[in-house]
Amino acid sequence: MLKENYEKVKENIVRACEKAGRSPEDVTLIAVSKTKPLSDIEELLSDTDAVDFGENKVQELVDKYENVSRPVNWHMIGHLQTNKVKYIVDKVCMIHSVDSLNLAKTIEKEAAKHDVTVNILIEVNVAQEETKFGLSCDEVLPLIQEIKDFPHIRVKGLMTIAPFVDDPEDNRVYFRKLKDLSLDIQSKSIDNIDMSVLSMGMTNDYEVAVEEGATLVRVGTGIFGARNYNI
Ligand SMILES: *Cc1c(COP(=O)(O)O)cnc(C)c1O
């Protein structure tokens, strides 16, 4: 049952908050519904307090957006191609995966066309894995300096996808590094740049991420069960 899974994850988040002396209200659980049917989303919407859902494909997000029975906060968490920005810019509450000036420029242009302001996070490849998207820590501040005057973009913080590891403790160092980077940027008090959001932690490691300061955790498998990519 999805409800039990969801409530279990929420309990674990509360426990991780207690351990770290944080308030559970400061952590939002995003249910990552990618590859899962709309009926799963509807089930969570009717049985729980879930309102935040994450998708990583533009077409899938748009389909679900158009068919869901009540308003949902959609989070674009996957790699985003510039030619697809126009389909989601007015539908999402946040784009987690901005990792280039070119993408930011496209988001600015499309947001202006749709007369919306878009919340974004800068994706950081903290662990410097070759297979992953995202900027290195050194590249974040220079990109933010370029984006800060874009009128239709609000930088809200940072996002990372930690390595796939057996022991979630192995990722603590990367979560801490992302938090330190956000504090470092916050301390510069750059106009229009807010570093209050830290999107980090997935099924395997969200408790450690919460202990290290995550404000958004993205949990798929832990709520919906394993994904089947072959259907
Ligand atoms: C799929 C995905 C998740 C959720 O992964 P789980 O391990 O199933 O919790 C989180 N973040 C991103 C960016 C994803 O693509």
The ligand as an ORCA input file, in Angstrom:
! r2SCAN-3c Opt
* xyz 0 1
  C      14.538      8.669     -9.837
  C      15.064      9.836     -9.093
  C      14.887      9.942     -7.702
  C      14.233      8.874     -6.856
  O      15.041      7.745     -6.771
  P      14.696      6.557     -5.749
  O      16.001      5.905     -5.506
  O      13.715      5.669     -6.436
  O      14.127      7.169     -4.528
  C      15.376     11.079     -7.071
  N      15.991     12.067     -7.763
  C      16.174     12.009     -9.089
  C      16.849     13.124     -9.777
  C      15.721     10.902     -9.793
  O      15.914     10.852    -11.125
*
